[in-house]
Structures are given as C-alpha cells and as structure tokens.
Amino acid sequence: MKMNKLKKPLLLLSMAALLAGCGANANEKSTADVNDSLETVIEKAKEEGKLASVGMPDTWANWVETWDDLESEYGIEQVDTDMSSAEELAKFESEGENGTADIGDVGINFGPLAVSKDLTMPYKTSYWEEIPDWAKDDEGHWLLSYTGTIAFITDKQNVDKAPTSWADLKNGDYKVTPGDVTIATQAQFSVLAAAMANGGNEENVQPGLDFFKEIAQDGRLSSAEASLANLEKGEIEVAVVWDFNGLNYRDQIDSDRFEVTIPSDGSVMSGYTTVINKNAPNPNAAKLAREYILSDEGQINLAKGYARPIRTSVELPEEVQAKLLPNEAYENVKAVENHAAWDEMAVKLPQLWQQEVLIHAN
C-alpha cells in the first residue's frame, strides 16, 4: 500500500472538506489565497485536477516520480514544457493574465528577478522553518528545493584521462562544453565556479571569463548542448554541468563510460527554486506541488535524481545515498554568499560572455 506523502491528519481533513464541498465551475479560473490552510489548498488542488509546469522535465532531478505521486495521491495530471530559466520567466511575463503555466523550476538568481518583475505568487509551505535563510525569499515567492554543485562529466571513449580540476581542464586537448551562458543558469554557474577556483567571486567573474576565453582561443570551446542524446552519441568530450545532471546522464547511458568529478581546486554550490506563476490557471495545484516537493518523499524523489535535498533533516535510504557522490568530494565547494552581487552579475554575464569569450570561438 502506498504511504501518504503529507501529514495524515491534514489529508483526512481535506477529504472531509472535499466531500462536503461542491465542485468548481470548470469555466471559471481557479483562485488562490495566501492565507489558505494546507487542507484548503489540497481541496482546491484536487478540484483543479491538473498542473502545467515549465522547465521541470521527467529526466531532470527525477521530477517524473513527483508527478506520478501527485497524480496517484491527489488525481492531479501534469504536463511539462522544457525551457531555460530565462525562457520560463519570459513566458510568465509575455502571457500576463492569460497565463498557461502554473509552476516552474529556475536557478536561484532568477528567483529575485521574477519577484522584481511581479511574476510570482508567494507560498511558504509547512516546511518553511527548515529552509535555510539564504535559500528562500522572506515572503515565500521563491525557495530552493535542492542544491547542485558544478561538476565535470567526461566521456572516457573520447578522452584518455578525465580532468579532476580546472587546471586539468585548462591543459587538456579535448573539447569543453560549458553550455549556453546567455540563457542557462547551469552554464552561468560554470563561469562562476571557474572564477572562484581562480581567485574570483560573485562580484568578480573575470577569472572565469578569462579561463573560458583561453579555452576558446585554443579552439576547444564547444557550443554543443550537453544533452543526454549528445552524450550518448559521443558528441561531447567534457561538459561542465550540475552534479545531479552528470550523475543522471552517466547512469542512464553507461556508468563505466562516463566519469563525473567535482573539480578539486574549487567549485560552487547553488540550487534551484520553484516559482509559482502569479497568473497560474491552477494555482492551488502549483502550491500543492511545492508542498509535496519539500515533503520527505518529495525530497527523496529529488535525491533519486541525484539532487541533494535542501532539507538536511530528511533521512535518505541507503540505496539512494549511494547514488550520490561521496561527501569528501565537496570539501572545496563554496556556496554563493553575496546573492545581491551575483544577481547583478548574472544579468551582465550574457553580454560579457559574448564580448569576451564567444568572439574568440572558432
């Protein structure tokens, strides 16, 4: 028998309320109240019965199990349109009151940006107190679900010796794939990680830009996407990715063929946050999704997808813990401390990347 994912008393209350209530008019847009209790959110979410996510595909951080659980537990059917963090916010903004997306998953630096553009609906969840202060907005417009650390994934069929440091990467003779820094959070943090390993920080990413500039000048910068398909086809030699993506790709294709390493001379840890569309057609389903994502089962689902849960109190099953890299691999990893500075830099970074790095790419 499948176990309940949220607090059992609240589920019993919500079931009673649902039986006593009447169904919502299918032609009316759903409404949400920031003061609704969890049992009310569950009741309204069940009435909505569907959820449209963006940037939360099945294969990213094992979202598929969370979507399956939401459907089996609450009858909520989910569909996703995969897109970058920037594209998600652009969709929220362009559609305005005619929003078609309910919830998205964006890099931490896009959370404050979404708030500044008045695109989000706040919802703190019942796990609010367990989220570190650095990982959440004071009003609940955004809060991290999981963390990620920049890592290397190497196709050993293409590369004789996998790099274990930025120094190795710089001195190699293989193509390096950092991703599209102009739009993707993962790629932007790759630049920050390289900067931090070479004396930079959130306010000074020049060492990271200089690092990739040399890679580009050597003709080693690849514009290919570090996707599962490209890795499987052998079109990627070394890519710079989040650890959870690298581990997921490795195990999906061939764990012997690919090696995933955290650079020993330094890397950066950040994370991804859910953002609920201010104009979500199914706002309560979106709130329930965030609630479930932060529950024990939701956090374990993310860990099954190699993402490290934001709630450190969650005890991972032994077989799930074994899927992650050992803790000692993270000894030289730093978290983003100056978020305001990084938020400003992330806005400037796409243009800097084009001016200082891409101009040298072959």
N, C-alpha and C positions, 0 to 999 in steps of 0.2 A: 504494500500500500504506500502510495506516495505521501511523504510527510508535508505538513503545512509549512509554507515559506515565511509567513509573517506571524505575528503573535496570535495564538489561537483564540483568546478571548475577543480580540478585535474582529476576527473573522466571523465568530458566532454572532456578534452584534451586527455586523454588516449584513449577514444573511437574513437576520430577523428584520432589519430595516428594509432590505430589498423585497422581502415577501409582503411587507406592509405597504410599500410604496407603489406608485404607478409608473409605468414606462414613460420615457421621454418621447416627445414628438420627434419622429425621425427627420422631419423637415426643419426643425429648429436647431440652431447651432448650440452646442453644449456650452455650459458656463462653469466657471470655477471660482471659488472663493478662497483667499489665502487663509481664512480662519476656519475652514472646514476641518473637522476631525478626520482621523485616518479612516474610521469606519464609513464616514460620508464619502470620502474620496473613493474608497473601494466600491461603494454602492453606485456612485455616478460613473465610475470607470466601467463597471460591468454593463451599465445601460448604454454607454458609448460603444463598447464591444470591438473597437478597432484602434490601431495605432499606426501612424506613419512616421517612421524615423528617417533621418538622413545621416550619412557618414557612420553607420553602425551595421556594416555587412556581417553576414554569418561568420566569416572566417577571421574577422578582426577581433582579437581578445575573446574568442568563443562566445560572441553575442548569441549565436544560434540557440544555445541551451537556455538562455534567459528568455528569449522569445517563445521557445517551446513551453517553458514553465508558465509564462504569463497566459498562454492560450489554454493549457491544461488546467491551471488553477482558477483562472478568472474568466475564461472564454473570450480573451482579447486576441484578435487576429492582427498580425503585424506585417507590414511591408517596408522595405528599405530602398532608398536611392543612395548609392555610394557617391561621395563627393568629399572634397577637401574642406578644412575648417573655414577657409575664406569663402568658398562656394556656399557652404551652409548658411553663413550669415547673410551673404548676398541674396540668397533665396528668401530668407525671412524678411529682409528689407524690401525687396522688389515686390513681393506678393502682398505685403501690408495686411490690411484687414481681410483679405481674401486668402489667407494662409492655407496651404495644403499640407504642411509638415507640422508634426507635433513636438518632436524632440530630436536633438542632435548631440553628437559627441565631438567636442572640439578641444584643441590644445589649450593649456591653461592661459596663455596670453590672449586668446580670443574671448575668454570669459568677460574680463573687464571691458573689452571692446564692444561686445554685444550689449552690455549694460549701458555704456555711453551712448549707444545708438537707440536705446529704448526698445530693444527687440525681445526681451525676455520676461518671463513670469517667475516670481520667486516661489520656492517651495523647499523648506528646510529638511524634511523627513524626520522620523522619530530617532534617527541615529546621529542627529546634528552634533551632539556634545562629543561624539567620538571622532569627529573630523578635525584634524589639526587646524589651527587658526590660519596658517599660511595657505591652506588648501581649500579655502571657502570664502565666499563673499558674505559680508556681515548680514545682508538681508536674505540670503539664500538664492540669489539669482544664478549662482554657479557654485559647484562644489565637486572636488575631484572624486572619482570613483576608484581610480587605480593609478599606480605610478609606472613610469617607464624610464629606462636608462639607455643612453646611446651606446650601441654596440656595433661590431663588425660581423658580417656573415660572409664567409669565404667558400667559394666552390673549389674544392680541392682537385677537381678534374681539370681546372683551368690554372690553378696557382699551386706551385710546388710547396711553398711554406706559408701558412696562414699568418697574417700580421696579428700581433698581440698588443701593439702600441701604436700611437700616432707616428712615432719615429719610424717604425717598421713600414707603416703605410706610405709615408713620405719617400722612403728609399726603395720602394718596390718597383717592379717593371710591369705591373698589371693595371688594367683599367679600374678606376674607382667611381662608384655610383653613389653620390650623396642625395639624390632626389631633387625635386624642383623647389629651390629655395624661395622662388617668387610667390608660391601659394601654399606650400605644405609645412605644417608645424614640425613634423619629424625632420625634414630637411633643414629647417631653420635652427633647430636644436643641434643638428650635426655641426653647424658652423660654431655655435656657442660652445659645444663640447671641445672642438678643436682649439678654440680660443682659450678656454680655461686650462687646457693641458699645456698651453704655450704662453702662459702668463697673463692672459686676458680675463675678462669678467663680463657681467651683464652690461656694463656701461662701455666696455672696450672690446669689441669683437674683431678688431683689426688683425690680431694674430691668427684668428680663424680664417678671415678673408685671405690673408697672405698665404696661409697654408694651402688653401684650395687654389689660389692663383698659381702657385708653383706646380701643383698637380696639372692644372690646365695648360700652363706653358710647356710642360713636358709632353703634352698630347695624351694625357692619361685620364682626363675627366670625361666620364660617360654620361650622356643625357638620357640613357635608357631608364625605364621605370623598374624599380626593384620589386616587381610583382612576382607572385607565385609562378605564373606561366613563364615569365622571362628567366627566372632562376632554373626552372625545370628544363627549359630548352637550352640551357648553358650559355645564355646571352649576358650573364652577369659574372664578373670575376670576383670583385669585392664590393659589397654595398655597405653603406652606413645607415643603420636602421635602429628602431627601438628594440630592446632585448626581446620583448614578447613577440614581436613580428619575426625576428630572426629565428627564434626557437620554434615558432609555429611553422615557418617555411621549412626549416631543417627537417622536422619530424614528419611533415606531410610528404616531402619528396624522398629524402634518403638521409637518415641521421649519420651514416658513415661518410657520405659525400660532402656534407656541409659542416663547417665549424663556426660556432658562434662564440665570440670573445668580447669581454668588456676591456677596452684599452687600459693597460696597466699604468700608463702615465697620466691618467685622468679622464673623467667623463662627467656628464651632467645627468641628474635625475630630475624629472618633472612628472607631468601626468596629464590626464585628460578629464574633462568635466562635461557632464551633461548640461545642456541648455534647453529650457522649455520655451517654445515659441509663444510670445505674448498673444499671438492670434491663432493659437492652435485650434483646429477643429475638434480635437479630442483632448482637451486639457487635463481632464482627470485621469485618463489612461496614461498620459505622459507623467503625471505626478506619481501614479502608482508604479510606473516603470522605474522611476528614480528611487522610490521607496524600496522596491524589490532588489534593484541593483546593489543597494547598500546593505541588504539583509545578509545574514551568514551564507545562505545558499547562493545569493547573487554574487557575493564576493568570491566564493569558492568557484563558481562558474568562470569568473574572470581569471582566476588563478589556473584553472584548467586550460585556459588560453594563454598561459604564460605571463599574464599581467599580475603584478604584485598588488594585493588589495590595499586600499587606503586605510581600512580599519585593521589595525595591528592586533586587535583582540580576537580576531577570527582564527580559529584553530584549523589549519589545513590538514586534510587527510594525508597520510604518509605518501601515498602514490602520487598525489598532486604536488606536494612539496618536492618530490624527486624530479618533477618536470622542469623545475626552475634551476637557474644557475646557483652554485654554492654562494653563501653569504660573503665568503672571503674574496670573491671576485669583485666585490663592490667597495673595497677598502679605500680606493682613491676617487670615489664618486662624490660629487658635491651637489647639493640641492640649490635651486635658484633662491637667492636670499633677497635681492633687490628687485622685487617684481615690477615696481613702477619704472625702473630704468630699463628692464627687459621689455616691458610693454612698449615703451617708446622706441627701443632699438628694433624690435620685431617689425614695426611699421616702416622703418627706414631700410631694413635689411634687403627686401626685394630689389630696390634700386641700386643699393651698394653692390649686391651680387652681380647684377647686370653690368655695372660700370667697371668693377674691379676684377671679376672672375670670368664671366661669360665672354667678355670681349677677347679673352686670350684662348678660348676653347677652339679646337680645330673642328 
